[in-house]
């Protein structure tokens, strides 16, 4: 569960991205196993998978802007 943490605190954006991916796979598995179709599945897929990726890009921006000291290159090498 450490992949959901930044600086030993849970990251909301990472949790949102994980929920998005898990939701996509659960709905997809349900539709496959029940042999059902969904007329707007492609919109759902773009919103959940694309939304998760966009959330991760936003997460990177927030960390770069607010969690990295000014003038530093980023997270120090060797630190989690």
TIMAR-355826 format. One record per atom (N, C-alpha, C): atom name; x, y, z; residue in one letter. Coordinates in steps of 0.02 Angstrom, whole numbers. Layout:
N
   atom     east    north       up   res
     CA        X        Y        Z     A
...
# end
This chain:
80
   atom     east    north       up   res
      N       41      -60        0     X
     CA        0        0        0     X
      C       43       63        0     X
      N      109       55        1     X
     CA      152      113       -1     X
      C      148      151      -66     X
      N      125      118     -119     X
     CA      119      154     -183     X
      C       65      208     -181     X
      N       22      206     -131     X
     CA      -30      257     -123     X
      C       -6      315      -80     X
      N       56      312      -55     X
     CA       81      363       -9     X
      C      133      408      -42     X
      N      135      470      -20     X
     CA      187      518      -36     X
      C      207      551       28     X
      N      271      549       43     X
     CA      297      576      106     X
      C      261      547      167     X
      N      249      481      164     X
     CA      216      444      218     X
      C      144      465      231     X
      N      112      499      183     X
     CA       41      518      188     X
      C        6      491      127     X
      N      -56      469      135     X
     CA      -95      445       78     X
      C     -110      503       30     X
      N     -103      489      -34     X
     CA     -114      539      -86     X
      C     -184      530     -114     X
      N     -225      583     -110     X
     CA     -293      580     -135     X
      C     -295      566     -210     X
      N     -251      597     -247     X
     CA     -251      587     -320     X
      C     -233      516     -339     X
      N     -188      486     -303     X
     CA     -171      416     -317     X
      C     -229      369     -299     X
      N     -263      383     -245     X
     CA     -321      342     -226     X
      C     -377      349     -278     X
      N     -389      410     -302     X
     CA     -440      420     -354     X
      C     -422      381     -417     X
      N     -358      382     -437     X
     CA     -337      346     -497     X
      C     -347      270     -488     X
      N     -330      243     -430     X
     CA     -338      171     -417     X
      C     -412      153     -419     X
      N     -454      193     -387     X
     CA     -526      179     -388     X
      C     -553      180     -459     X
      N     -528      225     -500     X
     CA     -549      230     -569     X
      C     -531      167     -608     X
      N     -470      144     -600     X
     CA     -448       83     -635     X
      C     -486       21     -611     X
      N     -494       15     -546     X
     CA     -530      -43     -518     X
      C     -603      -42     -541     X
      N     -633       16     -542     X
     CA     -702       22     -566     X
      C     -708        1     -639     X
      N     -660       22     -680     X
     CA     -661        2     -750     X
      C     -658      -74     -756     X
      N     -613     -106     -721     X
     CA     -606     -179     -727     X
      C     -666     -216     -699     X
      N     -696     -192     -645     X
     CA     -754     -225     -617     X
      C     -814     -221     -665     X
      N     -826     -163     -693     X
     CA     -882     -155     -739     X
      C     -870     -195     -803     X
      N     -809     -195     -827     X
     CA     -792     -232     -888     X
      C     -802     -307     -876     X
      N     -777     -332     -819     X
     CA     -785     -403     -803     X
      C     -859     -421     -797     X
      N     -898     -378     -765     X
     CA     -970     -390     -759     X
      C    -1003     -396     -827     X
      N     -987     -349     -871     X
     CA    -1017     -350     -938     X
      C     -996     -413     -977     X
      N     -935     -433     -970     X
     CA     -910     -493    -1005     X
      C     -945     -556     -979     X
      N     -945     -564     -914     X
     CA     -972     -626     -885     X
      C    -1048     -631     -889     X
      N    -1082     -576     -895     X
     CA    -1155     -578     -902     X
      C    -1177     -572     -974     X
      N    -1129     -565    -1020     X
     CA    -1142     -559    -1092     X
      C    -1189     -501    -1108     X
      N    -1181     -447    -1071     X
     CA    -1223     -388    -1082     X
      C    -1184     -337    -1123     X
      N    -1220     -293    -1156     X
     CA    -1189     -238    -1192     X
      C    -1210     -172    -1160     X
      N    -1170     -122    -1173     X
     CA    -1185      -56    -1146     X
      C    -1171       -6    -1202     X
      N    -1223       29    -1222     X
     CA    -1219       73    -1279     X
      C    -1167      128    -1274     X
      N    -1149      148    -1214     X
     CA    -1101      203    -1205     X
      C    -1039      179    -1168     X
      N    -1020      116    -1179     X
     CA     -962       88    -1144     X
      C     -898      126    -1162     X
      N     -891      146    -1224     X
     CA     -828      179    -1244     X
      C     -819      245    -1207     X
      N     -873      280    -1191     X
     CA     -868      342    -1152     X
      C     -846      325    -1081     X
      N     -876      273    -1052     X
     CA     -856      250     -985     X
      C     -782      232     -984     X
      N     -758      195    -1035     X
     CA     -689      174    -1037     X
      C     -641      233    -1041     X
      N     -658      281    -1083     X
     CA     -615      341    -1090     X
      C     -614      381    -1025     X
      N     -672      388     -993     X
     CA     -675      427     -932     X
      C     -638      394     -874     X
      N     -644      328     -868     X
     CA     -610      295     -812     X
      C     -536      286     -824     X
      N     -516      262     -883     X
     CA     -445      252     -896     X
      C     -410      317     -911     X
      N     -440      358     -953     X
     CA     -410      424     -968     X
      C     -411      470     -908     X
      N     -465      465     -869     X
     CA     -469      506     -808     X
      C     -417      487     -757     X
      N     -403      422     -751     X
     CA     -351      400     -705     X
      C     -282      424     -726     X
      N     -268      421     -791     X
     CA     -204      446     -816     X
      C     -198      521     -806     X
      N     -251      557     -819     X
     CA     -251      630     -810     X
      C     -242      647     -736     X
      N     -272      608     -693     X
     CA     -264      619     -620     X
      C     -192      611     -600     X
      N     -157      562     -630     X
     CA      -86      551     -614     X
      C      -44      609     -639     X
      N      -60      637     -697     X
     CA      -23      696     -722     X
      C      -34      755     -675     X
      N      -95      764     -652     X
     CA     -110      818     -604     X
      C      -72      806     -539     X
      N      -69      744     -516     X
     CA      -32      726     -457     X
      C       42      746     -464     X
      N       71      733     -521     X
     CA      141      750     -533     X
      C      150      826     -531     X
      N      104      863     -561     X
     CA      108      936     -560     X
      C      103      963     -489     X
      N       56      937     -450     X
     CA       48      960     -381     X
      C      112      946     -341     X
      N      140      886     -349     X
     CA      201      870     -312     X
      C      259      915     -333     X
      N      265      928     -399     X
     CA      319      971     -423     X
      C      312     1042     -398     X
      N      250     1067     -397     X
     CA      239     1137     -378     X
      C      239     1148     -303     X
      N      207     1104     -265     X
     CA      197     1116     -194     X
      C      239     1074     -146     X
      N      263     1016     -169     X
     CA      298      972     -123     X
      C      373      968     -136     X
      N      399     1007     -182     X
     CA      470     1008     -197     X
      C      497     1078     -181     X
      N      551     1081     -143     X
     CA      580     1146     -126     X
      C      601     1185     -190     X
      N      595     1250     -188     X
     CA      613     1293     -245     X
      C      687     1284     -260     X
      N      702     1274     -324     X
     CA      772     1267     -346     X
      C      799     1197     -344     X
      N      762     1150     -315     X
     CA      787     1081     -312     X
      C      761     1042     -372     X
      N      796      988     -387     X
     CA      778      949     -446     X
      C      720      901     -433     X
      N      703      889     -372     X
     CA      648      843     -355     X
      C      665      803     -294     X
      N      638      742     -291     X
     CA      649      699     -234     X
      C      722      678     -230     X
      N      755      682     -173     X
     CA      825      661     -167     X
      C      834      587     -183     X
      N      890      569     -213     X
     CA      905      500     -230     X
      C      910      458     -167     X
      N      884      397     -169     X
     CA      889      352     -113     X
      C      837      361      -59     X
      N      794      409      -66     X
     CA      741      420      -16     X
      C      675      402      -47     X
      N      632      366       -7     X
     CA      570      339      -30     X
      C      518      386      -46     X
# end
